[in-house]
Amino acid sequence: MKRCPKCKLDKPLSEFWARRTRDGAPASRCKMCSRDAQREWRATRPDYNKRRYQIVKVETRERHLVRKYGVTLAHYDAMLKAQGGKCAICARTEDSQRHKVFHVDHCHATGRVRGLLCRGCNHVLGHVQDDPAVLWAAISYLNPELIGRAILASEAAA
């Protein structure tokens, strides 16, 4: 049993959060009083998380890119410049994207980064599981004349 200094009630230790910094020692306030204090604190600072995130936005993005793809922001910028600032497939710009950034496209089998894609193109590749045969089937479905001409041209060249 432990007494909460806020509500002045004796409660079992299971009613207290374990501190992260003191080998799991129980916090001074009970869970209920801690929750109430947190709600009160957040109510007086409604934009705290947004402001806090904006301060570390660049660092957070780079940490994510390095952890997931092994790509730094400098490498991302170099890839973007090499692609002319556009999606590698459809040529949309970052400004047309919801979060104003491209997705880093990578091979799931090898982990190798292939380039930067808009959200739509990245999702298309994900849905077809990077299978070129499915993409060719989609092209032939959408434009059967184009595939017919390509086959005729390849037969004429052979």
Residue pairs with C-beta under 8 A, 6 or more apart in sequence:
1 10
1 11
1 12
1 13
2 10
2 11
2 12
2 13
2 16
2 26
3 9
3 10
3 11
4 11
4 15
4 16
4 28
4 29
4 30
4 33
5 28
5 29
6 29
6 30
6 33
6 37
7 30
7 32
7 33
9 30
11 30
13 26
15 30
15 31
15 32
16 26
16 27
16 29
16 30
16 31
17 26
17 27
17 31
17 34
18 24
18 25
18 26
18 27
19 25
19 26
19 27
27 34
29 37
42 48
53 60
58 73
61 73
61 101
62 72
62 73
65 71
65 72
65 73
65 76
65 104
66 72
68 104
69 104
69 106
69 113
70 111
70 113
71 79
71 104
71 113
76 104
76 116
79 113
79 115
79 116
80 94
80 102
80 116
83 115
83 116
84 91
85 93
85 94
86 92
86 93
87 93
87 102
87 116
87 117
87 118
87 121
88 105
88 114
88 115
88 116
88 117
88 121
89 117
89 118
89 121
90 118
90 120
90 121
92 118
92 120
94 100
94 101
94 102
96 118
97 118
97 119
98 119
102 116
102 117
102 118
103 116
103 117
103 118
103 119
103 122
104 113
104 116
105 113
105 114
105 115
105 116
105 117
105 121
105 122
105 125
106 112
106 113
106 114
107 114
107 130
108 130
117 125
128 134
128 135
128 138
136 147
139 146
139 147
140 146
140 147
